[in-house]
């Protein structure tokens, strides 16, 4: 499974939304309505799933799914 699909799967399961609702250009806050607690939970879930350390600044309210995937891919290639 590629990074983008895995990110969408993790977020869909955590946020109780359908994967189809997670568009590449979706922002977690504006498009999906994630609150601050869910944002922290999202960071933790993605860290566990990918085995990388993410700072909250890397997954901010303005980040899109594509931005999150890019951040994770950069960490995986280091």
N, C-alpha and C positions, 0 to 999 in steps of 0.2 A: 504494500500500500504506500502511495506517495505521501509526502508531508502534508500537502493541502487536504487530501481526503481524510488523513488521520486527525488533523487539527479540527476539521469540520465534525468528524465523528465524536471526538472528545467533547467539543463544545455543545453539540446537539444533545448528547447524553446528559451532560452537566446541567444545561439550561432548559432541558425538557422542551426542545423545539425540534422540528423536522430538519434534516440535513438540507433539504431543498430551500429552506428559509435562509440559510447561511450563504448568501451570495458573496462572490469574491471581493466585491467593493463594499460589503456591509461593514458598518462600524458597530462595535459591540453595544455601545450606549445608545446611539441614535437609531440605528436600524433594528436592534433586537431588544433594547430596553434593559440592559444589564445594569444592576445597581452596584454600589461599591463593594459590597460583600461578595456578590457573584463575580466581580472582577478579580478579587483576591483568590477566590476558589478556582477561577479559570486559570490564573497564573500557576497555582499549585498543581492542578490537574495536568496542564501542559508540561510542566517540569517533570512530573512523574512519568508521563507517557513517553517523553523524548529523552529523558536523562540529561537535560540541560538546565542551567540556572538562568532564569529570566528575571530581569528587574521590572518592577511595576511600571517604570517609565517606558519600557519596551512594548508594553501592552496597555496603552492609555485609551481614554475614551474616544480619541480620534483615529485610532488604528483600525485599519480594515483587516479583513481575513488575509488578504494578500500580504499586508505588512507583517502580520504575525508569522505567516509562513516564511517570509523572507528572513526575519530575525532568527527563527529556529534553524533554517537551512544554513545560515552563516555560522551559527554555533556548532552545528553538526559537522561542518567541514573543517573546523579548527583542530 
